[in-house]
């Protein structure tokens, strides 16, 4: 997209999505094989209709054949390939991967982007910071969120940001913009007062409640907005309470040399998303054998374990996964 055209879109302030566009993505095809382009498109769709970050990295999704999920393809005037996916097929793939799609309605985000100063905020405008707002717009698009930029409208008294705690600043913005209960006032805060610790966080006011982000995630200029949009989508996503089926996996861990390491292992396993129950079967001098009841594919468990453990070759005649703690 040409910079002038994109700037005009930003100044018009609103990006919105219908049901069809939620399953449509644009991908750059330059210097990429068709296989890479289609996999990239599928990954974008998965990220758009699931609330978390990088949900496309699930091994079941990585192993999928994108062509099986594509409804149509065409080229846009800017040369990008526009791909529309089959909604039902994509949802089935997500559920097969042990995840839940975000099928509910998505909020409208009336958004201010401000830089944090010592006692006040500097609210930015798309006209003066086009690349920054382009990044935020792409981030909202990556999660299928409706966004409208307000620049510095209704934000004339930003010096009160820290001074007046009786009425939160983001609520003031919501009231001044005369938003309705179904619309969110979103304040994206960029704090780069120290160059070695640039963080992005957010606050929003919605339906009578102020919600704050406590992560204060580091940011770079090319990815501004992505932490915010992931966090916002996680807030509004309401997972269905579905009793998932489980399957048992026997798994042996070795190189566990201290009691402290043993307790850390149990705590680690209990914290893995998709592990419903762990049962200790036997303990040796430096290892322990568990049975894990999984709600997720075994491949996804293996991917998550690979950050901390090394997969050993299988033992002949035994259907047990063997892992050794990295040192």
N, C-alpha and C positions, 0 to 999 in steps of 0.2 A: 504494500500500500504506500502510495506516495506521501511524503511528510505533510504537504499542504492539505491533501484530502483528509488525512488522519486528524490534523489539527482542527479542521472544520467540524469533524465528527465530535471531537472532544468539546469544542465550544458549543455545539448543540446539546451537549451534556448528558445524553441518555443512551444507554445501550441496553436493549431488552431482548428476551428470548421467548419464543413460543415452544410448543411441544415438539415440533419438527426440528427446530434449530438446536434443541438440546442434544439431539443425536446427529448433528452435523458439525464437521470440523473442516478447517482449511489447513493444508500442509504445503510446505515449500518442497518442490520436486527437484530443484537444481542440484546437480552433482550427486544425486541419490538414486539407488536402484529402486525398482518398483516394490520389491520385498521390504526394503527399509521404509519407504514412504507409507505403505499400508500398515506396517507394524506401528509406526509412529502415530498414525491416525487412530488406530485402535486404542493405543495407550492414552491418547488425549481424551477419547470418549470415556474410557474407564475413569480417568481422573475427574471428568466433568460430572459424572453421575454417581460418584461415591464421595463421601465427605472428607476422608482423610488425605494425607499427603502420600503421593507415590503409590497409590493402591494398585497401579498397573504392574508393579514389580512382583506380584504374586506369580509363582511358577506356572500355575494352571493357565493364567492369562498370557504369560510369555510364550507358552507352548501352543496357543491357539492359532488357527489359520485365519487371518483377517478377512480374506475373500469370502468366507462362509457367512460373514456378518454384514456385508456391504449391500445396501439397497441400490445406490446409484452413485455415479461419479461424473463430474464435469469440471471444466477449467473456468476460473474466474477471470475477468478482464486484466487483473494484475499478474496473471500467470500461475497463481496458486491453484492446487487441485482441491475442489470442494467434494467431500465425501459424506454421503448420508448413510447412516447405519440402520439396521433393522432393530427397532426398540425391543421387541420380545426376545430376539436372539441374544442381544447384548445383556439383557437382564438375566436370562438363563445362564450365560457364561459367568456373570458376577456371582450368582447364587451357587453355581458349581464350584467356584473358587472359595467358597466359604465366607463371602462378604454379602453385605446388603446394599442394594441401590437406594439412592435418595430419590424417591418417587413423589414426595410431598411438594406442596407449593413452595416457591422460593421468594424471599422477601425483596422488596425494593429498597435499595441502599442509596440514600441521599448522603453524599460523601464530601467531607472536608479533609484535605491532606495538609498537615501543618508540621513545621519544624519546631522542635522544643528548644526554648531558650531558658535562661536562668529562672525567670519569674513570669514568663509569658510565652505565647506561641506566635509563630510567623506563618499565617495561612497562605498557601501557595495557589497559583492560578495556572490553568493549562496553557495560557498564552505565554507566560514567562518560563514555564518548565515543561515543555511539550514531551520530552523524552521520559521524564518521571511519570507524567500522567499516562503516557502510552503504556508504560510498564504496568501501572495499576489497572488500566483498562484490559490489557491482555490477561492479567491475573484474574480479574473478575470473570472474563470470558472463559478461562480455563475451568472455572467451577460453575458456569452457567448462571451467574448471578446478575441481576438487573442493577445497574449502577448509574447514578447521576451526579456529576461533579458540580459543586457549588462555589469553587474558588474561594474568595474571601467574603462572600455574601454573609450577612448576619454575624460576622466575626470581628466586629470593630473593637470590642473590649477584651482582647485576648490577654491583656495584662491582669485580668481578674482570674485567670485560669487557676493559679495557686491561691489567690487571695480570698475568694468567696467560695467556701466549701458548703454553704447552706443550700445552694442550688448548683449542682454539677454543671460544668460548662457544656457538656454534650447535650444535657437536657435543655439548656438555654437555646442552643442551636435548633433543637427539635421544635421548641415552642415558637421561636421567632420565624422559622420557615413554615409554620402552620401546617405541620405534617399530620396525617391521620394515624390511627392506631396500627394500621397494617404496614406503615412505612417506617424504616429504620433510619435514625440519624447516626451515621458512622463517622468517627473521628480517627483518622490514621495519623499516628504520631511518629515522627522520625527524630531521633536524638543522636546527633553527631557532634556533641560538645567536646568529645574526645575522639580524635581521629582513629585510635586503635580500638575503639569500642563503639561502633555505630549500631544502634538497635532500632528495631521497628516494633511498635505495639499499637494497640487500638482500644477504643472505648466506643460503646454504642448505647443508644437509648431507644427502647422499643416497648410499646404496650405498657408503659408505666414503670419500666425497670431499666436501671443502668447495669450494663454488663461490661466487665473489664477483662482485658487480656493480661495475664501475669507472666508470660513467657519472656517477653523482651528479647525477641530473637534477633541475632545479627543479620544485617542486610548488606547487599551490594547494589549499585545503581541499576544493574540490568534486571534485578529480581525484586524490586520494590513492589509491595502489594501481595506477593504470593503467600507470605506467612499470615497476613491479615485475612485473605479470602479463604484460606484453609481453616483458620480458626473460626471465622464466621459460619462457614458451612457446617462445621462440627457442632456449633451451638444450636443451629436450627434443624439439624438432622434428628429425627425421632425414630430410632430403630424399632422395628416390630419385635415384640416379645415372642419369638418363635422357638419352640423346643427342637433344637437341632439334634439330628442323629449323631452318634459318635462311633469311632472305631478305635480298637486298642492297638498300641504300638509298644513293643518291648525295646528298651533302649538301655545300653550299658555305658557308664561313664567311668573312665580311669584317669589316673594321675591326680586323684583327689587326695592330697597328702596331709591335710590338716582338718581338724574338726571345724574350724572357721570356714574353710573352703567347702566342706560338706553342707553346712547350713546355708552358705551363699548359693550353692547349687540348687537346693530345694526352693529357696526364695525365688531364684531366677526362673525355674521351671513353672512355678505357680503364677508368675507374672506374664508368661507368654500368652498373648491373645489366641484363643482357640483351644487352649488346654483346659478341659473341664475338671479333670481329676488326675492326681498322681498317686501311684501305689508303689511303695518300696518292697521289692521282692527279696533281695539279698545284698549283703555288704561284704566286701573283701578288704584286704589291707590298704589298698589305694583306690578302690572303686565301689560303685553301687549300681545295682540293676533295678530299673523302674519299669512299670507299665503305665503309659500315659493314655488316657481316654481323650481323643482328639475330635474337635468339631471342624477342623481344617484339614486340607490334604496333607499327607505326609511330606510331600515335596516342599510345602510352605514351611513346615516345622524345620526341615533340614536347612532351608535358606536362613531362617532366623538363628539357628544354632551355629551356623558357620562363622558368625562374627566372634564367637567365644571358644568354639571347640573344633577339633580336627576330626573328620570322618575317617575311621580306620577301615581296612578291607573286611568284608563279611567273614564270619566264622563258618566254615563248611558244615552243612547239616543243621544250622541254627538260623532261625528267622529273627535275628536280633540286630538292631543298629548299634554299632560300636563307635563311641566318641572318646577322644582324649582331650583333656583340658589344655588349651594353649599356654605356653610358658614363655 
